Amino acid sequence: MARRVSMATRAEFVQAIVERYRSRRRTEKNLILDEFVAVTGYHRKHAIRLMRTCEVKPACDRRHGLRYGADVQEALIVLWEASERLCSKRLRPLIPILLPALERHGRLEVDDVRRGKLLAVSPATMDRLLTEVRVVARGGQRRRAGMSSAIRRSVPVRTFGDWNDPLPGYVEVDFVAHSGTSSSGSFVQTMVLTDIATGWTECVPVRTRDSGNVVVAIKEARSRFPFPLLGVDFDNDSAFMNEFVVSWCRREGLEVTRSRAYRKNDQAHVEQKNGAIVRRLAGYGRFVGAEATTALGQLYAVVRLHGNLFQPSFKLREKTRIGARVIKRYHPPVPPAARVLAHEGVTEVDKKRLQTLMETADPVVLFAGIRAAQEELGKRVDQRGLRAKIEPPLIINLQAVSADLKTAWKDGETRPTHRRPYRRTKPWPKRPSMYEPSRRKSRNG
């Protein structure tokens, strides 16, 4: 029988009836036991032993001392905000990197005890400490086949399973359109390049989908990678699959491959960055013109350091299929810069240059730069027609940004590119009233 009362209640019940049970005869004891077993759910033999010995143990008090108090939670909120609100599993390996950087630049002060707790806190405990904070911060969803070409047929196909742990320098390339709700006309696009081995990602805005602009964007991204590029993997977009782009890549010594048509999983590394970086930071607004391209370039100039130096990411270690079930196992999440420094295929000169960049980078300054660039992009999305106003550039106040890291979660979503209130540009049509004199006269005729 299912238990119906708590352990403390059962113990009180035994103490209340034990004397009455011992002083009764056999038939009366049977009735008392029947009632006792029915109420408590105990086995009858166990109930008899309790009545005989009356060794009733008090209810176990499982309450423990609170290990992570408000001071640890406050510091954890600062780390969570400075890391662009990462999930706990990615934030946990970032704390040993982010916490010294914040302390080195005077953005966070913790004693030895609190530092030890922050370094020892588990992802599950982080979720528990940040549950209410996340709730407040949140504020309580195929293309047609294209025509084949000789250039496309000359480029070999490489699928997701054909990489076989390559050296750093082989990147997947894709476009993200900033067209808003309409794909007509000309609009800015973002070229995303993601390294297969390390996860290092570079984003370059492209004003138009011209072959010359594509080559210029690849050159710019090539100069930003901490290691030389060895190969590029495109999709079947005509902006990539043309003689100008493919021939230039081959002349530069880059191995050119492509994915299969309508198989986005062949470019899984870069496809996940389209949402995790571009859409998450730039949103879904429409950007047109040179000024919008410059504003996106300012955003990506800060994002490349913040994301590659201070944003841990998962990397697939192995994938096993058991019937219809696929089991995936991942390496511990680390920032792409850590993978670059640990990889044997990167030269010591490149590693030393990257190490110097990591030591001088301030995560709060980068975070503030992201917010300032997003504010500029948000204003540009809000501009409509001739009513657009030219506003002075935003001045970054690092002291205010550092102070807001503790309380920014109370204001909900803080990305200006995602706050798009609806604004009606046309007046509401006014329906004539049936009680107006002119309307009654026309109806009476």
Stockholm file with secondary structure:
# STOCKHOLM 1.0

chainA/1-445         MARRVSMATRAEFVQAIVERYRSRRRTEKNLILDEFVAVTGYHRKHAIRLMRTCEVKPACDRRHGLRYGADVQEALIVLWEASERLCSKRLRPLIPILLPALERHGRLEVDDVRRGKLLAVSPATMDRLLTEVRVVARGGQRRRAGMSSAIRRSVPVRTFGDWNDPLPGYVEVDFVAHSGTSSSGSFVQTMVLTDIATGWTECVPVRTRDSGNVVVAIKEARSRFPFPLLGVDFDNDSAFMNEFVVSWCRREGLEVTRSRAYRKNDQAHVEQKNGAIVRRLAGYGRFVGAEATTALGQLYAVVRLHGNLFQPSFKLREKTRIGARVIKRYHPPVPPAARVLAHEGVTEVDKKRLQTLMETADPVVLFAGIRAAQEELGKRVDQRGLRAKIEPPLIINLQAVSADLKTAWKDGETRPTHRRPYRRTKPWPKRPSMYEPSRRKSRNG
#=GR chainA/1-445 SS CCCCSCHHHHHHHHHHHHHHHHTSCHHHHHHHHHHHHHHHCCCHHHHHHHHHHCCCCCCCCCCCCCSSCHHHHHHHHHHHHHTTSCCHHHHHHHHHHHHHHHHHTTSCCCCHHHHHHHHHCCHHHHHHHTHHHHHHHHTCCCCCCCCCCHHHHHSCBCCGGGCCSCCTTEEEEEEEECBTTCCCSCCCEEEEEEETTTCCEEEEEESSCCHHHHHHHHHHHHHHSSSCCCEEEECSCTTTSSHHHHHHHHHTTCEEEECCTTCGGGGHHHHHHIIIIIIHHHTTCBCCSHHHHHHHHHHHHHHHHHHHHHCCEEEEEEEEEETTEEEEEEEEEECHHHHHHHCTTSCHHHHHHHHHHHHHCCHHHHHHHHHHHHHHHHHHHHCCGGGCCCCCCCCCCHHHHHHHTTTGGGGCCCCGGGCCCCCCCSCCCCCCCTTSHHHHHHHHC
#=GC SS_cons         CCCCSCHHHHHHHHHHHHHHHHTSCHHHHHHHHHHHHHHHCCCHHHHHHHHHHCCCCCCCCCCCCCSSCHHHHHHHHHHHHHTTSCCHHHHHHHHHHHHHHHHHTTSCCCCHHHHHHHHHCCHHHHHHHTHHHHHHHHTCCCCCCCCCCHHHHHSCBCCGGGCCSCCTTEEEEEEEECBTTCCCSCCCEEEEEEETTTCCEEEEEESSCCHHHHHHHHHHHHHHSSSCCCEEEECSCTTTSSHHHHHHHHHTTCEEEECCTTCGGGGHHHHHHIIIIIIHHHTTCBCCSHHHHHHHHHHHHHHHHHHHHHCCEEEEEEEEEETTEEEEEEEEEECHHHHHHHCTTSCHHHHHHHHHHHHHCCHHHHHHHHHHHHHHHHHHHHCCGGGCCCCCCCCCCHHHHHHHTTTGGGGCCCCGGGCCCCCCCSCCCCCCCTTSHHHHHHHHC
//
